[in-house]
Amino acid sequence: MSTPPTILIAGAGIGGLTAALALIRRGLRVRVIEQARELAEIGAGVQISANGAHALFSLGLEPALKQVWCEPAGKEIRLWSTGETWKLFDLGAVSRERYGAPYFMIHRADLHRILLDAVKAAAPDSIVLGARVTGFEQDANGVTVLCENGARIKGDALIGADGVHSQIRNALFGEMPAQFTGLMIWRGLVPMDRLPERMRRLVGTNWVGPGGHVVHYPVRGGSLMNVGGAIERNDWRVESWTERGTTEEALNDFPGWNEDVHTLIRNIETPYKWALLGREPLDRWTMGRVTLLGDAAHPTLPMMAQGANMALEDGVVLARCLDACDDIPVALQTYEDARRDRTARLVRAANDNATRFHNPALGNAAGAASYVDTEWQEAKVKQRYDWVFEYDPVQTAI
């Protein structure tokens, strides 16, 4: 093309900003359309495995990330009642050696800020705030985004990076059916200095038990502990990250669990709760000049810790496809073809882990030891995770 195309991106979350930065780095123009009047990412921690780190490092973000990440020594499994511990896998130097990039933990707000700052530095006028997308029109020549405030924003392609409740996806394919999983999650942050010294270890920990599991890991350079606890409950079905609960309610959801788990819950500054809804992977997410990215395309349960990583991968692969092909519908279809099977496999792997983490065999110590030895033996762990971490969105075929 004589002039670079303009790519419209609905949503300024982690996926949308990654796509924007990857496109800008390749010389394309972007307009990121965000309904919020100011950007202040909420949430707690995210785990970035080597596959996601490859995406971020390719955008020149490693120095900024190092200032705020926590690179743990490893991940471990602990039994809900006794606290018995098994090693899941080593991280740190092992991840670098085996997969070519680190595995690190970071506060979602820190990751979002780093991406936002990089986009603003590269293209200061690329983000449009206070514009809620209600729909779009497309023809052979381009796409027009329709906003609630009456604005009509024109471009050459539209990327729906507007999350699990995506308006772009609904406009393309209708409402995406969701089924309540019977699970809800408690999440929050604990200042590390509130914890006993023995609990301030820089490792990722997954407590497993019958009907629930608790994950915690350090973020923000080890100054905070991110805590997330999933429990089987049918009476809470609000799919939102901003619904507050109480410490008492959270403690009551984990009766009989190890005192370390209760210590974490008691020290969460503000406990939030949200229901987990499951969705089958889409068969397609592209139509003409419009496609989807991140949670809009492949919402997932958090049991593989790959939701953010998939969005990072999407952004880099999408930019590579649009850079390599002047025919935008062809480029978008190429992107979908490159991503559809992998993301569907990750969504289903997360569903499998939800069952694995909550197995009834974990109810007593003897049964638990046998179950953990079987399910988390080294060969099975490698089979379960190597294909995830070995993926490099910068090098994968498109």
Secondary structure by P-SEA (a helix, b strand, c coil): ccbbbbbbbccccaaaaaaaaaaaaabbbbbbbbcccbbbbbbcbbbbcaaaaaaaaaaccaaaaaaccccccccbbbbccccbbbbccccaaaaaaacccccccccaaaaaaaaaaaaaaacccccccccccccccccccbbbbbccccccccccccccccccccaaaaacccbbbbbcccbbbbbbccccccccccccccbbbbbbcccbbbbbbbcccccbbbbbbbbbccccccccccccccaaaaaaacccccaaaaaaaaaccbbbbbbbbbbcccccccccccccccccccccccccccaaaaaaaaaaaaaaaaaacccaaaaaaaaaaacaaaaaaaaaaaaaaaaaacccccccaaaaaaaaaacccaaaaaaacccccccccccccc
